Amino acid sequence: MRMCELKEKEVINCRDGERLGFICDVEIDIHTGIVVRLIVPGPCKIWGILGRDQEYVIDYTCIKQIGADVILVDIDSEKALVKSAFL
C-alpha cells in the first residue's frame, strides 16, 4: 500500500466508534522500513476555527483492520492524544 492510499483512509476507534480523522503522517523505522506509528490531527479548538495543537499518535500494533475506506484502531483516545511536535 502506498502512502497516498493510506492518507485517504479515515481512522475510527473501535472502543467507542469515534471518528478520529484522516492520517496526516506516519513514523517509519529507517533501519527496517516498517511503519511504527500513524499520526492523525487532533480535535479542533474552539468552534473549529483556531486550528489544532494536538494529534493522535497511534502505534501500529493498535491497528485492528485496514479496509477499503477506513482503518479500525483500538486505542484509549485520551492517552493517544498528545501535544503536536511541530508547534
N, C-alpha and C positions, 0 to 999 in steps of 0.2 A: 504494500500500500504506500502511496506517495504522500508526502506531507500536505500537498494541496488537497488531496482527498480527505485526509484526516481533519483538516481545518473546516471542512464543510459539514461535519457531523456535530449534532447537538449532544451535550453531556447531560445525562439525567441520573440523579441519585436514587438508587433502588430502595433505600431505607424509608424515604418519605415521599418519593415521587417528584421531588423538586427539580425544576429545570435550572441547571447551573449556567448554561450558556454554551458558546462555541469555543473551541480550542484556539488560543491565540499564539501559543508557543509550546515547544517540547524541550525537555532536557535530555541530552544523549550522552552516554558514556563514550568518550572519544577513543578509548582503548579497545572497546568491544563493539562499538557501533549499535548498542542496544538502547532503546528508549527507556529512560529511568522514570521520568515524571511528565505529566501533562500539566499545562498551565492554562487556566480559564479565568477571564476577567471576573472580578467580584461584583457584588451588587453596587448599583449607583448610589450616590449620595442623595441629598435632599431633592426630591422631585425629578431625579434623573438628569439634572442639568449641570451639576457641579463636578461631573467626572467620577472617577474611581480611584481609590487609593489602596485597595486590597485586591487580592487574587486568590483563587483556589489552586493549591498545589496538590496534585493527585498522584500518588505513587502508582506505577504501572501494575503493581500487584493487586491494587484495588479495583482494577477493571474486571468486570464480570463477563461482559459480552460486547462485541463490536458488530453492529448491524449495518444495514444499508444506509440508514439515515441517522441513527443515534448510537451513542456509546453509553452503556449502563455501567455505573460505578457504585460501589458500596463504601461510603465514607461517612465520617462524622463531619458535617458541614462546618461546624464551628471550629473544629481543630484543623481542618484543611484550609481555612480562610486565614491568610497571613498578609502582612503589610507588603505592598509591592516593592520589589527590589530596585525598581527604576525611578523611584521618587527621591 
